[in-house]
Amino acid sequence: MPAPSPLDQIAERVERLLVRHEEIRRTNALLLEQVEALTRERDALKSRLAAARTRIDAVLERLPIEPSQDSSAS
């Protein structure tokens, strides 16, 4: 069997590059979906954290202020 012509070799390489390109595009699309999902999750967690901080601050505001034990021991 004769060796493939340079044109055939180039065509084969182009075909492999096109297949690889499509694989990379699909992988990129999946990664973008993951980034979007993680961004939404992060934003939800930040919102929950802010709400929890607000509730903690409200509880702290309602606590009576007592003199520290160090100053009463003197």
PLY file of the C-alpha trace (Angstrom):
ply
format ascii 1.0
element vertex 74
property float x
property float y
property float z
element edge 73
property int vertex1
property int vertex2
end_header
0.00 0.00 0.00
1.49 3.35 -1.01
2.09 6.05 1.62
-0.70 8.60 1.94
-0.19 11.79 -0.01
0.62 14.99 1.88
-2.87 16.24 1.02
-4.44 13.12 2.57
-2.29 13.55 5.67
-3.38 17.18 6.01
-7.03 16.23 5.50
-6.74 13.56 8.20
-5.16 16.01 10.63
-7.85 18.60 9.91
-10.55 15.98 10.61
-8.89 15.07 13.92
-8.63 18.75 14.83
-12.31 19.28 14.06
-13.29 16.34 16.28
-11.06 17.64 19.07
-12.47 21.14 18.65
-16.02 19.84 19.05
-15.03 17.88 22.17
-13.46 21.00 23.67
-16.57 23.06 22.84
-18.80 20.54 24.63
-16.46 20.43 27.61
-16.41 24.22 27.74
-20.22 24.37 27.67
-20.42 21.91 30.57
-17.86 23.89 32.54
-19.78 27.11 31.93
-22.93 25.45 33.27
-21.02 24.36 36.37
-19.65 27.86 36.90
-23.14 29.32 36.62
-24.54 26.77 39.09
-21.71 27.40 41.55
-22.17 31.16 41.18
-25.87 30.83 42.01
-25.02 28.60 44.99
-22.39 31.07 46.21
-24.81 33.97 45.92
-27.48 32.04 47.84
-24.97 31.20 50.58
-23.83 34.82 50.80
-27.45 35.88 51.15
-28.06 33.33 53.89
-24.89 34.46 55.66
-25.99 38.10 55.54
-29.41 37.15 56.94
-27.81 35.12 59.72
-25.50 38.03 60.60
-28.48 40.36 60.75
-30.31 37.99 63.09
-27.22 37.60 65.30
-26.77 41.38 65.45
-30.42 41.75 66.47
-30.00 39.18 69.26
-26.82 40.89 70.46
-28.62 44.23 70.57
-31.26 42.75 72.88
-28.73 41.30 75.34
-28.34 43.35 78.51
-25.03 45.09 78.96
-23.34 43.77 82.07
-20.11 45.10 83.55
-17.20 42.82 82.81
-16.10 40.45 85.54
-12.59 41.87 85.54
-13.72 45.34 86.66
-16.02 43.95 89.40
-13.19 41.86 90.88
-11.09 44.97 91.63
0 1
1 2
2 3
3 4
4 5
5 6
6 7
7 8
8 9
9 10
10 11
11 12
12 13
13 14
14 15
15 16
16 17
17 18
18 19
19 20
20 21
21 22
22 23
23 24
24 25
25 26
26 27
27 28
28 29
29 30
30 31
31 32
32 33
33 34
34 35
35 36
36 37
37 38
38 39
39 40
40 41
41 42
42 43
43 44
44 45
45 46
46 47
47 48
48 49
49 50
50 51
51 52
52 53
53 54
54 55
55 56
56 57
57 58
58 59
59 60
60 61
61 62
62 63
63 64
64 65
65 66
66 67
67 68
68 69
69 70
70 71
71 72
72 73
